[in-house]
Amino acid sequence: MTAGPRRSIPATGRPWEDLKAELEAAKKDDFSWREGRMALYFYYLNEEVKRVQQEAYLSYWTENAMGQRAFPSMKKLEDEVIAMGLDLLHAPPEATATFTSGGTESILLAIKTARDWARATKGITEPNMVLPRTAHPAFDRAAEYFGVRAIRVPTTRNDFRADVAAMAERIDRDTILLLGSAPNYPFGVFDPIREIAALAEERGLWMHVDACVGGFLAPFVRRLGYDIPDFDFVIPGVTSISADLHKYGYAPKGASLMLLRDRALQQHQTFTFSGWERGTYASNTVQGTRAGGAVAAAWAVMNYLGQDGYTHWARVIMDTVETLTRGINAIPGLAVLEPHELCIFVYRSTDPALDIGLVAEAMTRRDWFVGRQAEPPGIHLHLNPVHAETAELYLADLAASVAEVREAGARARAAQPAGQTY
Ligand SMILES: Cc1ncc(COP(=O)(O)O)c(C=O)c1O
């Protein structure tokens, strides 16, 4: 992030037509999400759904979702979104949820709520939480913001899942929470949520499931017959879940749910303040003012797609995973890391003469925006439906990139003076 050029607000305004043209022109060097040339940062189905998202957002573009006394319709829409999320994730009748701006806010709220619950019910003042190393950085952000020590535990080496025995060893008197992801972001595998939840129950700990990626996708992939493990409130020890509407709920950005098994826990979440002239201020979110458009658009997309729509798009994603993984494994020197269970996977080089970093650079030169995996070095793909349209092109460019890297390597070796070993 750079500070950018110094400038002031223009002394006089400019016509919207000029500004609109400037905005369009400003995008010219950006990667195209519409053309499926990147597999991170966005979710795109088709022009029809885009219209629903945009028009629904615009219908509430300036309403403040915090002002539910003024905008009772906002409360109704939000309650319906929450009810649909609770139902999908098998919440018991006493459960509740909060509409947040995204996965990070849902996670921040879960950790803050768990911290205040542990302080109130157990008197823990120097809390820690035990996480698999694959947990999203939002947990360390929460740790930093809320004074909770994050203890990251390496996952099992062969399947990238939380090592429950190793997590158990790190629990001490100050531990308040255990985490499992459904699935994790680095490898796209589900942690053993049942086992972690059983451990949490046995030790009287809060158990959070990070289903930011899987919450609105895994239930529909399971309907297609895939073997998706239980990960939600169907497991008794699960206390809270983060599930993003702006990922596979296909809502526009600014939409997630933080779900609580028991609404009685919400007393540890709510912020209230009365020590000023305007009376009592109370809020369950990190944000104050909240975008009404985000709520309306999430509501509209859920109702527009319906369960049939979500199931259809889940099939498109899983078919694309199949096409891409088969094609990548067919390129000599490349292999997809196994296991992977949903929409995320990583591939790496199995040939010491083929540098995956150079393959990534060659793909970038072919106008693909590449997500790089640091450990082990690889390329990370996080698919959404638009990638069905570009899978074959991706594979052709990948084969060409690998050939280019191999040829360049062969030329460099031929040019190396005899006897030079480095
Ligand atoms: C597993 C997981 N958790 C949490 C997050 C954070 O979500 P957001 O970027 O919406 O804040 C992400 C984002 O990719 C994620 O993959």
Ligand as a Chemical Component Dictionary entry (heavy atoms), coordinates in Angstrom:
data_LIG
# 
_chem_comp.id                   LIG 
_chem_comp.type                 NON-POLYMER 
_chem_comp.pdbx_formal_charge   0 
_chem_comp.three_letter_code    LIG 
# 
loop_
_chem_comp_atom.comp_id 
_chem_comp_atom.atom_id 
_chem_comp_atom.alt_atom_id 
_chem_comp_atom.type_symbol 
_chem_comp_atom.charge 
_chem_comp_atom.model_Cartn_x 
_chem_comp_atom.model_Cartn_y 
_chem_comp_atom.model_Cartn_z 
_chem_comp_atom.pdbx_ordinal 
LIG C1 C1 C 0 -11.206 -19.656 5.969 1  
LIG C2 C2 C 0 -11.333 -18.155 5.958 2  
LIG N1 N1 N 0 -11.650 -17.508 7.095 3  
LIG C3 C3 C 0 -11.775 -16.178 7.144 4  
LIG C4 C4 C 0 -11.569 -15.383 6.035 5  
LIG C5 C5 C 0 -11.672 -13.885 6.134 6  
LIG O1 O1 O 0 -12.760 -13.424 5.400 7  
LIG P1 P1 P 0 -12.874 -11.906 4.884 8  
LIG O2 O2 O 0 -11.759 -11.708 3.904 9  
LIG O3 O3 O 0 -14.241 -11.873 4.304 10 
LIG O4 O4 O 0 -12.739 -10.997 6.042 11 
LIG C6 C6 C 0 -11.231 -16.018 4.823 12 
LIG C7 C7 C 0 -10.977 -15.229 3.621 13 
LIG O5 O5 O 0 -10.594 -15.743 2.593 14 
LIG C8 C8 C 0 -11.110 -17.431 4.792 15 
LIG O6 O6 O 0 -10.764 -18.067 3.675 16 
# 
loop_
_chem_comp_bond.comp_id 
_chem_comp_bond.atom_id_1 
_chem_comp_bond.atom_id_2 
_chem_comp_bond.value_order 
_chem_comp_bond.pdbx_ordinal 
LIG C1 C2 SING 1  
LIG C2 N1 SING 2  
LIG C2 C8 DOUB 3  
LIG N1 C3 DOUB 4  
LIG C3 C4 SING 5  
LIG C4 C5 SING 6  
LIG C4 C6 DOUB 7  
LIG C5 O1 SING 8  
LIG O1 P1 SING 9  
LIG P1 O2 DOUB 10 
LIG P1 O3 SING 11 
LIG P1 O4 SING 12 
LIG C6 C7 SING 13 
LIG C6 C8 SING 14 
LIG C7 O5 DOUB 15 
LIG C8 O6 SING 16 
# 
